């Protein structure tokens, strides 16, 4: 008979029918041959062998045989203890598992594909650091055997079958002797681990600190990992506050470490900190953060190399060192190189700068006690509105209740800028300093950038100021500071100052507004200004602006808190070296009122003297 005839013959149909009848007979007959009590007790023993704990079942086992044989235990409690003290490790509404019919008929059922319905699992460590699930089950025996075996050598227990464990509506309670309980609710997912020597795949979701969180984990050497050996792992955690991915090598021994590629992203650092129960108002001002790096941990420290960091819109590369000692504050150090950075936003992220919130009289400086930092920064361009620095080299340090930001070098308006911002906070007492030194900078560019009105100098010069306060620096305004200021210039121009018009009005023995002489400029060869500042009041100790022919001198008080001035001035002919004293008497005057339009009062009016002819 040919193959085509056989396929069309009745023999094929009869053969198929016979096979179906045999299979159906087996499926119908085997349930009557299965010893259900043996199967029920077998799954209890399997759970006890896994955990080394005692299993209590509150309801009789239930069986189904279609489409595949399955047994379900209800009201299951797993209890473990030591020295006669028993504690509940888990309570489960129902545990279901498939079993092998042939093995069940022989009285040796094998189980796989477990499902845990509404389990409540308790995980914790006592004061000695002993894990509450560490008992003498075959799982722990396999872990101990792997730990003691030579590296790479398989043990006789690695062929033990587990299969798939599914979890539905679970709860995980985590407790530590030196910390409060922590609960993860609404856990759903599965663990796939065919045998102990094969790959482990874990995928779970649950509510962690009020946020739905998804966690996946896989390892090609799971037993080695649990035994404290090096193992390759891949894991990811995602929730609205953050997404974390890691792929590399992990070790869970007493000298635990991980090394590999790390990716972390959060749309808001403050939300991430709040999700973790942390409250660090300073760094919480940072918004979006993205990190890609090669990480290596050792103890409580981690080193991040080849870092690619994004803080809001600023991007940087570099190296970071992070330490989280159990008895101290977190420490962050390293080097970051930015192409472009908003320096004002960066500093404000760690603590608001003055005047950012006029409704808040003081600013919380507790951040300098909450973490430490030793960070070196560089940037091709650093914006500090309205200024832009080039080739910035700076350092940020927070240590022992003190914080500082040092500008070691930078280019401002074609000149050089260095400086330091320092903050100290000690209980209710504190202090801060602001030091800046700019050399060979465009003074006119500074005036224009700040949009300062009135007669002001323009040209190349150097500015130095040192300010201090007995309050936390970033909780003060410029009116709360004291210190000194000095401006030195060579050739330049005093803008909005018509020297000839000023002289003409000053000799008329009449009051006039300085704006009446603003339609010109005064070219000078030297300018030197020095002042002492004291809580909103500037004492102008020296102000000389000298041209080839004239010398303009000013001194007095500037209550800049109120925007007013009170100055005495003279305008005199410049005395040439080796010549007789100038015969033209100097013009003396008083400057008073509000800047930028103060009133000029010739001294002759105030003293009753005759004006100069």
C-alpha positions as CSV (number, residue, x, y, z in Angstrom):
1,X,0.0,0.0,0.0
2,X,1.4,3.3,-1.0
3,X,1.7,6.3,1.4
4,X,-1.0,8.2,-0.3
5,X,-3.5,5.3,-0.1
6,X,-2.7,4.8,3.5
7,X,-3.4,8.4,4.3
8,X,-6.8,8.0,2.6
9,X,-7.6,4.7,4.1
10,X,-9.7,3.9,7.2
11,X,-6.7,2.5,8.9
12,X,-5.4,6.0,9.7
13,X,-8.7,7.1,11.1
14,X,-9.0,4.0,13.2
15,X,-5.5,4.4,14.5
16,X,-6.2,8.0,15.6
17,X,-9.4,7.0,17.3
18,X,-7.6,4.3,19.2
19,X,-4.9,6.7,20.4
20,X,-7.5,9.2,21.6
21,X,-9.4,6.4,23.4
22,X,-6.2,5.2,25.1
23,X,-5.3,8.8,26.2
24,X,-8.8,9.5,27.5
25,X,-8.9,6.2,29.3
26,X,-5.6,7.1,31.0
27,X,-6.8,10.6,32.0
28,X,-10.0,9.2,33.3
29,X,-8.5,6.2,35.1
30,X,-5.5,7.8,36.7
31,X,-7.4,10.1,39.0
32,X,-8.8,7.0,40.6
33,X,-5.4,5.5,40.9
34,X,-3.8,8.6,42.5
35,X,-3.4,8.6,46.2
36,X,-4.6,12.1,46.9
37,X,-3.4,12.0,50.5
38,X,0.0,11.1,49.3
39,X,0.0,14.0,46.8
40,X,-1.2,16.5,49.5
41,X,1.4,15.4,52.0
42,X,4.0,15.4,49.2
43,X,3.5,19.1,48.4
44,X,3.8,19.9,52.1
45,X,7.0,17.9,52.3
46,X,8.3,19.7,49.2
47,X,7.7,23.1,50.7
48,X,9.3,22.0,54.0
49,X,12.3,20.6,52.1
50,X,12.7,23.9,50.2
51,X,12.5,26.1,53.3
52,X,13.6,23.9,56.2
53,X,10.5,25.3,58.0
54,X,7.3,23.7,59.2
55,X,4.2,23.9,56.9
56,X,0.7,24.0,58.4
57,X,-2.3,23.5,56.0
58,X,-5.7,24.8,57.2
59,X,-8.0,23.3,54.5
60,X,-8.1,19.9,52.8
61,X,-6.3,19.7,49.4
62,X,-8.4,20.2,46.3
63,X,-7.6,18.4,43.0
64,X,-8.3,19.0,39.4
65,X,-7.1,16.8,36.5
66,X,-8.2,18.8,33.4
67,X,-6.5,20.1,31.4
68,X,-3.6,19.0,33.6
69,X,-3.3,17.6,37.1
70,X,-3.2,20.3,39.8
71,X,-3.4,20.3,43.6
72,X,-4.3,23.3,45.8
73,X,-3.7,23.8,49.5
74,X,-5.6,26.4,51.4
75,X,-4.8,28.5,54.5
76,X,-1.1,27.6,54.5
77,X,1.3,28.9,57.2
78,X,5.0,28.5,57.1
79,X,6.6,28.6,60.5
80,X,10.2,28.6,61.5
81,X,12.0,29.0,64.7
82,X,15.1,28.6,66.8
83,X,15.6,27.5,70.4
84,X,12.0,26.6,70.8
85,X,10.7,30.0,69.6
86,X,8.6,29.8,66.5
87,X,7.7,32.7,64.3
88,X,5.5,32.9,61.2
89,X,7.5,33.3,58.0
90,X,4.6,33.4,55.6
91,X,0.8,33.0,55.5
92,X,-0.8,32.1,52.1
93,X,-4.4,31.9,51.2
94,X,-3.7,29.2,48.7
95,X,-0.8,27.3,47.1
96,X,-1.4,25.5,43.9
97,X,1.0,23.3,41.9
98,X,0.9,20.9,39.0
99,X,2.1,17.3,39.6
100,X,3.2,14.3,37.6
101,X,0.4,11.7,37.3
102,X,2.8,8.7,36.8
103,X,4.8,9.8,39.8
104,X,1.6,10.3,41.8
105,X,0.4,6.7,40.9
106,X,3.7,5.4,42.1
107,X,3.4,7.4,45.4
108,X,6.3,9.7,44.4
109,X,4.7,12.8,43.0
110,X,6.9,15.6,41.5
111,X,5.7,19.2,41.6
112,X,6.3,22.2,39.5
113,X,4.7,25.5,38.4
114,X,3.6,26.8,41.8
115,X,1.1,29.6,42.3
116,X,0.9,31.6,45.5
117,X,-2.4,33.4,46.0
118,X,-2.4,36.4,48.4
119,X,0.8,35.4,50.3
120,X,2.1,37.5,53.1
121,X,5.8,36.9,53.4
122,X,7.9,38.2,56.4
123,X,11.6,38.9,55.8
124,X,13.9,40.2,58.5
125,X,17.2,40.1,60.3
126,X,17.7,39.9,64.1
127,X,20.2,42.0,66.1
128,X,23.0,39.6,65.2
129,X,22.2,40.0,61.5
130,X,20.8,36.4,61.1
131,X,18.3,36.1,58.3
132,X,14.9,34.7,59.5
133,X,14.5,32.4,56.5
134,X,17.9,30.7,56.9
135,X,17.0,27.1,57.9
136,X,18.2,23.6,56.9
137,X,16.1,23.0,53.8
138,X,17.5,21.5,50.7
139,X,17.6,25.0,49.1
140,X,19.9,26.1,51.9
141,X,21.9,22.9,51.7
142,X,22.4,23.5,47.9
143,X,23.5,27.0,48.6
144,X,26.0,25.9,51.3
145,X,27.3,23.1,49.1
146,X,27.9,25.5,46.3
147,X,29.7,27.9,48.6
148,X,32.0,25.2,49.8
149,X,32.7,23.6,46.4
150,X,35.6,24.7,44.2
151,X,34.7,27.5,41.9
152,X,32.9,26.3,38.8
153,X,32.3,22.8,40.1
154,X,28.6,21.7,40.2
155,X,27.2,19.9,43.2
156,X,24.9,16.9,43.2
157,X,21.9,19.1,44.1
158,X,22.0,21.4,41.1
159,X,19.5,19.3,39.1
160,X,16.7,19.9,41.6
161,X,13.6,21.1,39.8
162,X,11.7,24.3,40.8
163,X,9.9,25.4,37.6
164,X,7.8,28.6,37.7
165,X,6.5,30.3,40.9
166,X,3.7,32.8,40.3
167,X,2.5,35.3,42.9
168,X,-0.9,36.9,42.9
169,X,-1.8,39.8,45.2
170,X,1.1,39.3,47.6
171,X,2.6,41.3,50.4
172,X,6.2,41.5,51.5
173,X,7.0,42.7,55.0
174,X,10.7,43.6,55.6
175,X,12.0,44.3,59.1
176,X,15.4,44.8,60.6
177,X,16.4,44.9,64.2
178,X,17.7,48.5,63.9
179,X,15.0,49.8,61.6
180,X,11.2,49.9,61.3
181,X,9.1,47.6,59.1
182,X,8.8,48.2,55.4
183,X,5.9,46.8,53.3
184,X,5.5,46.2,49.6
185,X,1.9,45.4,48.7
186,X,-0.1,44.2,45.6
187,X,2.8,42.0,44.4
188,X,2.1,40.2,41.2
189,X,4.5,38.4,38.9
190,X,6.5,35.2,38.5
191,X,9.9,33.6,39.1
192,X,11.1,31.1,36.5
193,X,13.9,28.7,37.6
194,X,13.7,25.3,35.8
195,X,16.5,23.8,37.9
196,X,19.1,25.1,40.2
197,X,21.8,25.0,37.6
198,X,19.7,26.9,35.0
199,X,19.0,30.6,34.5
200,X,16.7,32.4,36.9
201,X,14.2,35.0,35.6
202,X,12.2,37.2,37.9
203,X,9.5,39.7,37.0
204,X,7.4,41.4,39.7
205,X,5.3,44.4,40.2
206,X,4.0,45.9,43.5
207,X,3.3,49.1,45.4
208,X,6.4,50.4,47.0
209,X,6.0,53.6,49.1
210,X,2.8,54.4,47.4
211,X,4.1,54.0,43.8
212,X,3.5,51.1,41.5
213,X,6.9,49.6,40.8
214,X,8.1,47.0,38.3
215,X,11.2,45.0,39.0
216,X,12.9,42.4,36.8
217,X,16.0,40.4,37.5
218,X,17.8,37.6,35.8
219,X,21.0,35.7,36.4
220,X,22.8,32.9,34.6
221,X,24.4,31.6,37.8
222,X,21.7,32.2,40.5
223,X,22.9,29.5,42.8
224,X,26.4,30.9,42.8
225,X,25.0,34.3,43.5
226,X,23.1,33.0,46.5
227,X,26.2,31.2,47.7
228,X,28.3,34.3,47.8
229,X,30.1,33.7,44.5
230,X,30.5,36.1,41.6
231,X,27.6,35.9,39.1
232,X,26.4,37.8,36.1
233,X,23.1,39.6,36.7
234,X,20.7,41.9,34.9
235,X,18.1,43.9,36.7
236,X,15.8,46.9,36.2
237,X,13.5,48.8,38.4
238,X,10.9,51.3,37.1
239,X,8.4,53.6,38.8
240,X,7.2,57.1,38.2
241,X,9.9,58.6,40.4
242,X,12.8,56.7,38.8
243,X,14.1,54.1,36.4
244,X,17.2,52.1,37.2
245,X,19.0,49.5,35.0
246,X,22.1,47.5,35.8
247,X,24.0,44.8,34.0
248,X,27.2,43.3,35.2
249,X,28.6,41.1,38.0
250,X,27.3,40.8,41.5
251,X,28.4,39.1,44.7
252,X,26.2,38.7,47.8
253,X,28.8,37.5,50.3
254,X,29.9,39.3,53.4
255,X,32.1,41.3,51.0
256,X,29.3,42.1,48.7
257,X,29.9,44.2,45.6
258,X,28.5,44.9,42.1
259,X,30.4,46.0,39.1
260,X,28.9,46.8,35.7
261,X,26.9,49.3,33.6
262,X,24.4,51.5,35.5
263,X,21.7,53.7,34.2
264,X,19.5,55.9,36.4
265,X,16.9,58.5,35.4
266,X,14.5,60.5,37.4
267,X,12.2,63.4,36.3
268,X,12.5,65.0,39.7
269,X,15.2,64.4,42.3
270,X,12.9,65.8,45.0
271,X,10.2,63.3,44.2
272,X,12.8,60.5,44.2
273,X,14.0,61.5,47.6
274,X,10.5,61.8,49.0
275,X,9.7,58.3,47.6
276,X,12.6,57.0,49.5
277,X,11.6,58.8,52.7
278,X,14.5,61.3,52.5
279,X,14.2,65.0,53.1
280,X,17.2,67.0,51.8
281,X,15.7,70.3,50.7
282,X,18.9,71.5,49.1
283,X,19.5,68.8,46.5
284,X,15.8,68.4,46.2
285,X,15.7,71.6,44.2
286,X,17.4,69.7,41.3
287,X,14.9,68.6,38.7
288,X,15.6,66.0,36.0
289,X,18.7,63.7,36.6
290,X,20.1,61.1,34.2
291,X,23.2,59.1,34.9
292,X,25.0,56.5,32.8
293,X,28.2,55.1,34.3
294,X,30.3,52.0,34.9
295,X,29.9,51.4,38.6
296,X,32.0,49.4,41.1
297,X,31.1,49.1,44.7
298,X,33.1,48.0,47.8
299,X,31.5,48.0,51.2
300,X,29.6,51.3,51.6
301,X,31.4,53.0,48.8
302,X,30.8,53.2,45.0
303,X,33.0,54.5,42.2
304,X,31.3,55.7,39.0
305,X,33.6,55.9,36.0
306,X,32.8,57.1,32.5
307,X,30.0,59.1,33.9
308,X,27.5,60.8,31.6
309,X,25.4,63.1,33.7
310,X,22.5,65.3,32.9
311,X,21.2,67.8,35.5
312,X,18.1,69.5,34.1
313,X,19.6,70.9,30.8
314,X,23.3,70.7,31.8
315,X,25.4,67.7,30.6
316,X,28.7,66.5,32.0
317,X,31.2,63.7,31.9
318,X,33.6,62.6,34.6
319,X,34.2,60.4,37.6
320,X,32.2,60.2,40.9
321,X,32.9,58.6,44.2
322,X,30.0,58.0,46.5
323,X,30.2,56.8,50.1
324,X,27.3,56.0,52.5
325,X,28.9,55.0,55.8
326,X,26.4,53.6,58.3
327,X,27.6,55.9,61.0
328,X,28.0,59.1,59.0
329,X,26.4,61.2,56.3
330,X,26.6,60.4,52.6
331,X,29.7,61.7,50.8
332,X,30.0,62.7,47.1
333,X,33.2,63.5,45.4
334,X,34.8,63.4,42.0
335,X,35.3,65.5,38.8
336,X,32.7,66.7,36.3
337,X,33.3,68.4,33.1
338,X,30.4,70.4,31.5
339,X,30.2,71.8,28.0
340,X,27.8,74.4,29.3
341,X,26.3,74.9,32.8
342,X,23.8,77.4,34.3
343,X,25.9,78.2,37.4
344,X,23.1,80.1,39.1
345,X,20.7,77.2,38.7
346,X,23.4,74.8,39.8
347,X,24.1,76.7,43.0
348,X,20.4,77.4,43.6
349,X,19.8,73.7,43.3
350,X,21.9,73.2,46.5
351,X,20.6,76.3,48.3
352,X,18.7,79.3,47.1
353,X,20.8,82.4,46.5
354,X,19.8,85.8,48.0
355,X,16.6,87.4,46.8
356,X,15.3,84.2,45.1
357,X,12.3,84.3,47.4
358,X,11.7,87.7,49.0
359,X,8.9,86.3,51.1
360,X,11.3,84.0,53.0
361,X,13.4,85.8,55.5
362,X,15.7,82.9,56.2
363,X,16.7,79.8,54.2
364,X,17.1,76.3,55.5
365,X,20.9,75.5,55.6
366,X,20.4,72.1,57.2
367,X,21.8,70.5,54.0
368,X,25.4,71.2,55.1
369,X,24.8,68.7,57.9
370,X,23.0,66.1,55.8
371,X,25.7,65.2,53.3
372,X,29.3,65.9,52.4
373,X,30.8,66.9,49.0
374,X,34.2,67.4,47.4
375,X,33.4,68.0,43.8
376,X,35.6,69.6,41.1
377,X,33.9,71.2,38.2
378,X,35.0,72.5,34.8
379,X,32.9,74.1,32.1
380,X,33.6,75.5,28.7
381,X,30.8,78.0,29.3
382,X,29.2,78.8,32.6
383,X,26.2,81.2,32.7
384,X,25.5,83.2,35.8
385,X,22.8,85.6,34.5
386,X,23.4,88.2,33.2
387,X,27.1,87.1,32.9
388,X,28.8,84.3,31.0
389,X,32.1,82.8,32.1
390,X,34.4,80.8,29.9
391,X,36.9,78.0,30.8
392,X,35.6,77.7,34.3
393,X,37.6,75.7,36.9
394,X,35.8,75.5,40.2
395,X,35.3,73.3,43.3
396,X,32.4,72.7,45.6
397,X,32.9,71.4,49.1
398,X,30.6,70.6,52.0
399,X,32.1,69.3,55.2
400,X,31.5,69.5,59.0
401,X,28.9,72.2,58.8
402,X,30.7,74.3,56.2
403,X,30.0,74.8,52.5
404,X,32.1,76.6,49.9
405,X,32.2,77.2,46.2
406,X,35.6,78.2,44.8
407,X,36.2,79.6,41.4
408,X,39.9,78.8,40.8
409,X,40.0,80.3,37.3
410,X,37.6,81.6,34.7
411,X,37.3,84.2,31.9
412,X,34.9,87.0,32.3
413,X,34.5,89.7,29.6
414,X,38.0,88.9,28.3
415,X,39.5,89.2,31.8
416,X,40.2,86.8,34.6
417,X,37.7,86.0,37.5
418,X,38.4,84.1,40.7
419,X,36.4,83.9,43.8
420,X,34.9,82.1,46.7
421,X,31.5,81.7,48.3
422,X,31.6,80.2,51.8
423,X,28.9,79.3,54.2
424,X,29.0,78.1,57.8
425,X,26.2,77.0,60.0
426,X,26.6,76.1,63.7
427,X,23.3,75.7,65.5
428,X,21.8,79.2,65.7
429,X,25.1,80.8,64.8
430,X,26.5,80.9,61.4
431,X,28.5,83.0,59.0
432,X,29.4,83.4,55.4
433,X,31.9,85.1,53.1
434,X,31.8,86.2,49.5
435,X,35.1,87.0,47.8
436,X,35.6,87.9,44.1
437,X,38.5,89.2,42.2
438,X,38.2,90.2,38.5
439,X,41.3,91.5,36.7
440,X,41.5,93.1,33.2
441,X,37.8,92.9,32.7
442,X,35.5,95.2,30.7
443,X,34.0,97.3,33.4
444,X,31.6,98.9,30.9
445,X,30.4,95.4,30.0
446,X,29.6,94.7,33.7
447,X,27.7,98.0,33.9
448,X,25.7,97.3,30.8
449,X,25.0,93.7,31.8
450,X,23.6,94.8,35.1
451,X,21.7,97.7,33.5
452,X,23.1,100.2,36.1
453,X,21.9,103.8,35.5
454,X,23.7,107.1,36.0
455,X,27.3,108.3,35.5
456,X,29.5,105.1,35.7
457,X,32.9,104.2,34.4
458,X,33.6,102.2,31.3
459,X,36.9,100.6,30.3
460,X,39.3,97.9,31.3
461,X,39.9,97.5,35.0
462,X,40.1,95.3,38.1
463,X,37.5,94.8,40.8
464,X,38.0,93.2,44.2
465,X,35.5,92.8,46.9
466,X,35.3,90.8,50.1
467,X,32.0,90.6,52.0
468,X,31.0,88.7,55.1
469,X,27.9,88.2,57.3
470,X,27.3,86.8,60.7
471,X,24.2,85.1,59.3
472,X,24.2,82.1,56.8
473,X,25.3,83.8,53.6
474,X,22.6,82.5,51.4
475,X,20.0,83.5,53.8
476,X,21.0,87.2,53.6
477,X,20.8,90.0,51.1
478,X,23.6,92.4,50.1
479,X,22.3,94.8,52.7
480,X,23.2,92.4,55.5
481,X,26.8,92.1,54.5
482,X,29.9,94.0,55.6
483,X,33.3,94.2,53.9
484,X,35.4,96.1,51.4
485,X,35.3,97.0,47.7
486,X,38.0,98.4,45.4
487,X,37.9,99.3,41.7
488,X,41.1,100.1,39.7
489,X,41.1,101.3,36.1
490,X,43.5,102.8,33.6
491,X,42.3,104.7,30.6
492,X,38.5,104.8,30.4
493,X,35.4,106.9,30.2
494,X,32.9,108.2,32.8
495,X,29.7,107.8,30.8
496,X,26.7,110.1,31.2
497,X,28.9,112.9,32.6
498,X,29.5,116.1,30.6
499,X,32.4,117.7,32.4
500,X,32.0,121.2,30.8
501,X,28.3,121.3,31.5
502,X,29.0,120.2,35.1
503,X,31.5,123.0,35.6
504,X,29.3,125.6,34.1
505,X,26.3,124.7,36.4
506,X,28.5,124.3,39.5
507,X,29.9,127.9,39.3
508,X,26.4,129.4,38.9
509,X,25.8,129.0,42.6
510,X,22.5,127.0,42.0
511,X,21.2,123.5,42.7
512,X,21.0,121.2,39.7
513,X,20.2,117.6,38.9
514,X,23.0,115.4,37.7
515,X,20.8,114.3,34.8
516,X,21.2,117.8,33.4
517,X,24.9,117.0,32.7
518,X,24.3,113.5,31.3
519,X,24.7,114.4,27.6
520,X,28.4,113.7,27.4
521,X,31.3,111.7,28.7
522,X,34.5,112.3,30.7
523,X,37.6,110.6,29.4
524,X,40.1,109.7,32.2
525,X,43.5,108.2,32.5
526,X,43.1,106.7,35.9
527,X,40.3,105.7,38.3
528,X,40.6,104.4,41.8
529,X,37.6,103.7,44.1
530,X,37.7,102.2,47.6
531,X,34.8,101.6,49.9
532,X,33.9,100.0,53.2
533,X,30.5,98.3,53.4
534,X,28.6,97.8,56.7
535,X,25.1,96.3,56.6
536,X,23.6,98.4,53.9
537,X,25.9,101.4,54.3
538,X,28.9,102.0,52.1
539,X,31.6,104.5,53.2
540,X,33.4,105.8,50.1
541,X,36.9,106.3,51.5
542,X,38.5,107.1,48.2
543,X,37.1,107.8,44.8
544,X,39.5,109.5,42.3
545,X,38.9,109.9,38.6
546,X,41.8,111.6,36.9
547,X,42.2,112.9,33.3
548,X,45.0,114.8,31.7
549,X,43.6,118.1,32.9
550,X,41.1,117.4,35.7
551,X,40.9,115.4,39.0
552,X,37.4,114.5,40.2
553,X,37.4,113.3,43.9
554,X,34.5,112.0,45.9
555,X,34.0,110.8,49.5
556,X,31.1,110.2,51.9
557,X,28.3,107.7,52.6
558,X,26.1,105.7,50.2
559,X,23.1,104.1,52.1
560,X,22.5,101.6,49.2
561,X,19.8,99.9,51.3
562,X,17.6,102.9,50.5
563,X,19.2,103.7,47.1
564,X,20.4,107.2,48.3
565,X,23.8,109.0,48.3
566,X,25.5,111.6,50.5
567,X,28.8,112.6,49.1
568,X,31.2,115.5,49.1
569,X,33.2,116.1,46.0
570,X,35.8,118.4,44.4
571,X,36.7,119.0,40.8
572,X,40.1,120.5,40.4
573,X,42.7,121.2,37.8
574,X,45.3,118.4,37.6
575,X,48.7,119.6,38.9
576,X,51.5,118.6,36.6
577,X,54.7,117.3,38.3
578,X,57.4,120.0,38.5
579,X,54.9,122.9,37.9
580,X,53.4,125.4,40.3
581,X,50.1,124.8,42.0
582,X,47.1,125.4,39.8
583,X,45.7,129.0,40.2
584,X,42.1,128.0,39.4
585,X,40.3,127.2,42.7
586,X,38.7,123.8,42.8
587,X,35.0,123.4,42.6
588,X,33.5,121.9,45.8
589,X,30.1,120.4,45.8
590,X,27.7,118.1,47.7
591,X,25.9,115.2,46.1
592,X,22.6,114.1,47.8
593,X,19.3,112.4,47.0
594,X,18.4,109.2,45.3
595,X,20.5,107.5,42.6
596,X,20.6,107.7,39.6
597,X,19.3,111.4,39.7
598,X,20.9,113.0,42.8
599,X,21.0,116.7,43.3
600,X,24.3,118.6,43.0
601,X,24.7,121.4,45.6
602,X,27.7,123.7,45.2
603,X,29.4,124.3,48.5
604,X,29.2,128.1,47.9
605,X,25.4,127.9,48.4
606,X,25.6,125.8,51.6
607,X,28.3,128.1,53.1
608,X,27.2,131.5,51.8
609,X,30.4,132.0,49.9
610,X,30.6,133.8,46.6
611,X,30.7,131.5,43.6
612,X,33.9,131.2,41.5
613,X,34.0,133.7,38.6
